[in-house]
């Protein structure tokens, strides 16, 4: 029987917060032109990179690609609810409106490529949520190495 690698837990690599409303991933070109949403996404990805670099400097004293291992991402995307979404039922309906959670995740994965990890193919596991905050939009990101051990 072949032995395979299995998870032996995780170790924290980096934790940081990005202020401002999250922006979903979008296609880079549409019929040869960049859509307006791409400009907003690129600006948000720059914010993610800056927040990651600031956290690296605060936590490690320097900027460097932190891992070449498989990683787990835990991301919480907080938005301010629309004014019309007062009451639990309306909040629940507002949460399931676009943008899709996976598009937020993809924008974050792409932004951290070459900054936190070498390539977003290293992301082998993620936990993500789309939530509302009372007054401030922000995103929290936790990057963890997945530790492996030989299976039986």
C-alpha positions as a LaTeX table, in Angstrom:
\begin{tabular}{lrrr}
\hline
Residue & $x$ (\AA) & $y$ (\AA) & $z$ (\AA) \\
\hline
Unk1 & 0.00 & 0.00 & 0.00 \\
Unk2 & 1.29 & 3.48 & $-0.87$ \\
Unk3 & 1.86 & 5.97 & 1.89 \\
Unk4 & 0.43 & 9.43 & 1.34 \\
Unk5 & 0.86 & 12.72 & 3.12 \\
Unk6 & $-1.85$ & 13.80 & 5.52 \\
Unk7 & $-2.40$ & 16.95 & 7.51 \\
Unk8 & $-0.69$ & 17.10 & 10.89 \\
Unk9 & $-2.22$ & 20.46 & 11.75 \\
Unk10 & $-1.28$ & 24.03 & 10.87 \\
Unk11 & 1.07 & 26.80 & 11.92 \\
Unk12 & 0.22 & 30.48 & 11.67 \\
Unk13 & 2.16 & 32.34 & 9.00 \\
Unk14 & 0.46 & 35.74 & 8.93 \\
Unk15 & $-2.68$ & 37.45 & 10.15 \\
Unk16 & $-3.89$ & 40.88 & 9.01 \\
Unk17 & $-6.88$ & 43.13 & 8.40 \\
Unk18 & $-7.69$ & 45.05 & 5.22 \\
Unk19 & $-9.84$ & 48.14 & 5.78 \\
Unk20 & $-12.53$ & 49.06 & 3.29 \\
Unk21 & $-15.22$ & 47.24 & 1.38 \\
Unk22 & $-14.12$ & 43.99 & $-0.25$ \\
Unk23 & $-14.24$ & 43.89 & $-4.05$ \\
Unk24 & $-14.87$ & 40.65 & $-5.95$ \\
Unk25 & $-12.58$ & 39.19 & $-8.57$ \\
Unk26 & $-13.63$ & 39.99 & $-12.13$ \\
Unk27 & $-12.37$ & 39.23 & $-15.60$ \\
Unk28 & $-9.41$ & 41.34 & $-16.61$ \\
Unk29 & $-10.74$ & 42.21 & $-20.05$ \\
Unk30 & $-14.11$ & 42.23 & $-21.68$ \\
Unk31 & $-14.01$ & 42.37 & $-25.47$ \\
Unk32 & $-10.52$ & 43.86 & $-25.37$ \\
Unk33 & $-11.27$ & 46.57 & $-22.78$ \\
Unk34 & $-10.88$ & 46.51 & $-19.01$ \\
Unk35 & $-14.22$ & 46.78 & $-17.21$ \\
Unk36 & $-14.67$ & 49.44 & $-14.51$ \\
Unk37 & $-14.94$ & 46.70 & $-11.89$ \\
Unk38 & $-11.40$ & 45.61 & $-12.75$ \\
Unk39 & $-10.06$ & 49.01 & $-11.68$ \\
Unk40 & $-11.84$ & 48.69 & $-8.33$ \\
Unk41 & $-10.61$ & 45.11 & $-7.89$ \\
Unk42 & $-7.01$ & 46.06 & $-8.73$ \\
Unk43 & $-7.15$ & 48.88 & $-6.15$ \\
Unk44 & $-8.49$ & 46.50 & $-3.49$ \\
Unk45 & $-5.80$ & 43.93 & $-4.33$ \\
Unk46 & $-3.20$ & 46.67 & $-3.83$ \\
Unk47 & $-4.73$ & 47.34 & $-0.39$ \\
Unk48 & $-4.49$ & 43.62 & 0.44 \\
Unk49 & $-0.83$ & 43.57 & $-0.57$ \\
Unk50 & $-0.04$ & 46.71 & 1.45 \\
Unk51 & $-1.81$ & 45.32 & 4.55 \\
Unk52 & 0.06 & 42.00 & 4.19 \\
Unk53 & 3.42 & 43.78 & 3.83 \\
Unk54 & 2.69 & 46.03 & 6.85 \\
Unk55 & 1.80 & 42.94 & 8.90 \\
Unk56 & 5.01 & 41.20 & 7.79 \\
Unk57 & 7.12 & 44.17 & 8.84 \\
Unk58 & 5.31 & 44.42 & 12.20 \\
Unk59 & 5.45 & 40.67 & 12.89 \\
Unk60 & 8.83 & 39.76 & 11.36 \\
Unk61 & 10.73 & 43.02 & 10.86 \\
Unk62 & 10.99 & 42.62 & 7.09 \\
Unk63 & 9.11 & 41.87 & 3.90 \\
Unk64 & 9.60 & 38.44 & 2.35 \\
Unk65 & 7.60 & 35.66 & 0.74 \\
Unk66 & 6.67 & 33.75 & 3.86 \\
Unk67 & 5.97 & 30.25 & 2.66 \\
Unk68 & 6.53 & 27.79 & $-0.13$ \\
Unk69 & 4.34 & 25.15 & 1.54 \\
Unk70 & 0.67 & 24.27 & 1.08 \\
Unk71 & $-1.46$ & 26.86 & 2.89 \\
Unk72 & $-4.88$ & 27.28 & 4.44 \\
Unk73 & $-6.59$ & 30.67 & 4.18 \\
Unk74 & $-9.26$ & 31.83 & 6.59 \\
Unk75 & $-11.01$ & 34.95 & 5.31 \\
Unk76 & $-13.92$ & 36.92 & 6.74 \\
Unk77 & $-15.40$ & 39.59 & 4.47 \\
Unk78 & $-17.40$ & 42.23 & 6.35 \\
Unk79 & $-19.63$ & 44.69 & 4.52 \\
Unk80 & $-21.97$ & 47.39 & 5.80 \\
Unk81 & $-25.57$ & 46.26 & 5.26 \\
Unk82 & $-27.76$ & 48.26 & 2.90 \\
Unk83 & $-30.10$ & 50.70 & 4.67 \\
Unk84 & $-33.11$ & 48.80 & 3.33 \\
Unk85 & $-31.94$ & 45.62 & 5.11 \\
Unk86 & $-33.36$ & 46.27 & 8.57 \\
Unk87 & $-34.51$ & 43.23 & 10.51 \\
Unk88 & $-33.23$ & 39.64 & 10.56 \\
Unk89 & $-35.17$ & 38.41 & 7.51 \\
Unk90 & $-34.03$ & 41.31 & 5.33 \\
Unk91 & $-30.42$ & 40.95 & 6.54 \\
Unk92 & $-30.50$ & 37.24 & 5.61 \\
Unk93 & $-31.80$ & 38.10 & 2.12 \\
Unk94 & $-29.18$ & 40.84 & 1.72 \\
Unk95 & $-26.36$ & 38.42 & 2.60 \\
Unk96 & $-27.19$ & 36.09 & $-0.28$ \\
Unk97 & $-27.11$ & 38.85 & $-2.88$ \\
Unk98 & $-24.16$ & 39.18 & $-5.23$ \\
Unk99 & $-21.22$ & 39.35 & $-5.19$ \\
Unk100 & $-20.44$ & 35.68 & $-4.71$ \\
Unk101 & $-18.20$ & 34.73 & $-1.80$ \\
Unk102 & $-15.88$ & 32.74 & $-4.08$ \\
Unk103 & $-15.13$ & 35.87 & $-6.11$ \\
Unk104 & $-13.93$ & 37.65 & $-2.96$ \\
Unk105 & $-11.74$ & 34.61 & $-2.20$ \\
Unk106 & $-10.23$ & 34.57 & $-5.70$ \\
Unk107 & $-9.37$ & 38.29 & $-5.53$ \\
Unk108 & $-7.56$ & 37.70 & $-2.21$ \\
Unk109 & $-5.71$ & 34.61 & $-3.45$ \\
Unk110 & $-4.48$ & 36.48 & $-6.52$ \\
Unk111 & $-3.45$ & 39.55 & $-4.49$ \\
Unk112 & $-1.26$ & 37.54 & $-2.11$ \\
Unk113 & 0.56 & 35.70 & $-4.92$ \\
Unk114 & 4.20 & 36.76 & $-4.92$ \\
Unk115 & 3.71 & 38.65 & $-1.64$ \\
Unk116 & 2.75 & 36.10 & 1.04 \\
Unk117 & 3.21 & 32.90 & $-0.95$ \\
Unk118 & 4.87 & 32.11 & $-4.26$ \\
Unk119 & 1.75 & 31.06 & $-6.14$ \\
Unk120 & $-1.95$ & 30.77 & $-5.37$ \\
Unk121 & $-1.77$ & 27.08 & $-6.32$ \\
Unk122 & $-0.32$ & 26.66 & $-2.80$ \\
Unk123 & $-3.79$ & 27.35 & $-1.38$ \\
Unk124 & $-5.12$ & 23.86 & $-0.80$ \\
Unk125 & $-7.75$ & 24.69 & 1.81 \\
Unk126 & $-9.81$ & 27.74 & 2.73 \\
Unk127 & $-12.58$ & 28.81 & 5.04 \\
Unk128 & $-14.43$ & 31.96 & 4.09 \\
Unk129 & $-17.50$ & 33.90 & 5.18 \\
Unk130 & $-19.44$ & 36.91 & 3.93 \\
Unk131 & $-20.86$ & 38.90 & 6.83 \\
Unk132 & $-22.22$ & 42.31 & 7.80 \\
Unk133 & $-20.56$ & 44.77 & 10.17 \\
Unk134 & $-22.48$ & 47.60 & 11.81 \\
Unk135 & $-20.43$ & 50.57 & 10.61 \\
Unk136 & $-17.18$ & 49.57 & 8.92 \\
Unk137 & $-16.33$ & 47.33 & 5.99 \\
Unk138 & $-13.17$ & 45.27 & 6.34 \\
Unk139 & $-11.63$ & 41.86 & 5.69 \\
Unk140 & $-9.62$ & 39.65 & 8.03 \\
Unk141 & $-7.14$ & 37.18 & 6.56 \\
Unk142 & $-5.25$ & 34.40 & 8.31 \\
Unk143 & $-2.60$ & 32.43 & 6.40 \\
Unk144 & $-1.45$ & 29.11 & 7.87 \\
Unk145 & 1.02 & 26.50 & 6.67 \\
Unk146 & $-0.46$ & 23.03 & 6.50 \\
Unk147 & 1.93 & 20.68 & 8.24 \\
Unk148 & 2.13 & 17.25 & 6.66 \\
Unk149 & 3.07 & 13.86 & 8.00 \\
Unk150 & 3.36 & 10.55 & 6.23 \\
Unk151 & 0.14 & 8.58 & 6.28 \\
Unk152 & $-0.23$ & 4.85 & 6.89 \\
\hline
\end{tabular}
